Amino acid sequence: MDAAFKALADPTRRLLLDRLREHNGQTLGELCERLEMARQSATQHLNVLVDAGLVTVVRRGRQRLHYLNPAPIHEIEQRWIAGFDRPRLEALSAIRNQAEEYAMTETTVSVPTYVYVTYIRANAEQVWRALTDADLTARYWGHANVSDWRPGSPWEHRRTDGSDAVDVVGRVLEAEPPTRLVITFEDRPDAGLEREPSVVTFLVEPHEEIVRLTVTHENLPDRDMLNGISRGWPAVLANLKSLLETGDVLPQAPWEMSDAHA
């Protein structure tokens, strides 16, 4: 956390984070243009933010896209806020968000890609198993993710309350054990919704005794789903990290995929 606090202490770096919050997934050139900042200066500040885990870089061809990574902020929230005054803070946040919505003049808002990065004290095979084993996903997610995890195969997000009801379905697009898994994230056929499926990519990068896990959620249909997964992925991945590092999950309610997908 020391690196995150040090990075946040600089007003220029906070401004960079603000600009990414307004429009996530920007190139260095786009950030420099918006801030009227020299590339060398912007690069130095971005490197500090990347080293602190507050920004992550996703490569798309020759482009390097910069995304906010909420993992360090989530850790701060869990340590100093979650157990104390969350209800009051959430109420204040709801009032503020409503005011912002009334102030908006545009009717169409582009929904960005969501990226989350966490570091887990485990090996790549353990993380891969945690992502694909139905019993393990049931423990840290509250639903069992069921599939043979072969490209082209379906997968299901099944309840663990004994009903075996399926809340979300999808298809496996890519599977390269133990480093890369790409799945679609779709509405149930009986939901009556006609939306393009979103796509989730899990990238597992081992480094010595830890693993860097990057989750990228793309093609989000609307802001409601963005808001849902912005709360959900940190909770799910914090539970996964806790399970692999301690053998137990955190004392909190698991996130429901169906909550974000409603």
Long-range contacts (C-beta under 8 A, 24 or more apart in sequence): 1-72, 1-75, 1-76, 1-79, 3-51, 3-52, 3-53, 3-72, 4-52, 4-53, 4-54, 4-72, 4-73, 4-76, 6-48, 6-52, 7-48, 7-49, 7-51, 7-52, 7-54, 8-54, 10-45, 10-48, 12-37, 12-41, 12-45, 13-45, 13-48, 13-49, 16-42, 16-45, 16-46, 16-49, 16-55, 17-49, 17-54, 17-55, 17-68, 20-55, 20-66, 20-67, 20-68, 21-68, 23-112, 24-67, 24-68, 24-112, 24-113, 24-114, 24-115, 25-58, 25-65, 25-66, 25-67, 25-112, 25-113, 25-115, 26-65, 26-66, 27-63, 27-64, 27-65, 27-66, 28-64, 28-66, 31-66, 53-117, 53-119, 56-115, 56-117, 56-214, 58-113, 58-115, 58-214, 58-216, 67-113, 67-115, 68-115, 69-115, 69-116, 69-117, 70-116, 70-230, 70-234, 71-116, 71-117, 71-118, 71-234, 71-237, 74-234, 74-238, 78-238, 82-252, 109-223, 111-220, 111-221, 111-222, 111-223, 111-225, 111-226, 112-220, 112-226, 113-216, 113-217, 113-218, 113-220, 114-216, 114-217, 114-218, 114-220, 114-226, 114-229, 114-230, 114-233, 115-214, 115-215, 115-216, 115-217, 116-214, 116-215, 116-233, 116-234, 116-237, 117-212, 117-213, 117-214, 117-215, 118-212, 118-213, 118-237, 118-238, 118-241, 119-210, 119-211, 119-212, 119-213, 120-210, 120-211, 120-213, 120-240, 120-241, 120-244, 120-245, 121-209, 121-210, 121-244, 121-245, 122-210, 122-211, 122-244, 122-245, 123-206, 123-211, 124-178, 124-179, 124-204, 124-205, 124-206, 124-211, 125-177, 125-178, 126-211, 126-244, 127-178, 127-204, 127-211, 127-213, 127-240, 127-244, 128-177, 128-178, 128-179, 128-181, 128-204, 129-178, 130-240, 130-243, 130-244, 131-181, 131-202, 131-204, 131-240, 132-181, 134-158, 136-243, 139-243, 139-249, 140-236, 140-239, 140-240, 140-242, 140-243, 140-249, 140-254, 141-236, 141-239, 141-240, 141-254, 141-255, 141-257, 142-253, 142-254, 142-255, 142-256, 143-167, 143-254, 143-256, 143-257, 147-172, 149-175, 149-177, 149-181, 150-175, 151-175, 155-183, 157-257, 157-258, 167-256, 167-257, 167-258, 167-261, 168-257, 168-258, 168-261, 170-197, 171-197, 173-199, 178-204, 179-203, 179-204, 179-205, 179-206, 180-204, 185-217, 185-257, 185-261, 187-261, 195-221, 196-221, 198-225, 213-237, 213-240, 224-262, 225-260, 225-261, 228-259, 228-260, 228-261, 228-262, 229-260, 231-255, 231-260, 232-256, 232-257, 232-259, 232-260
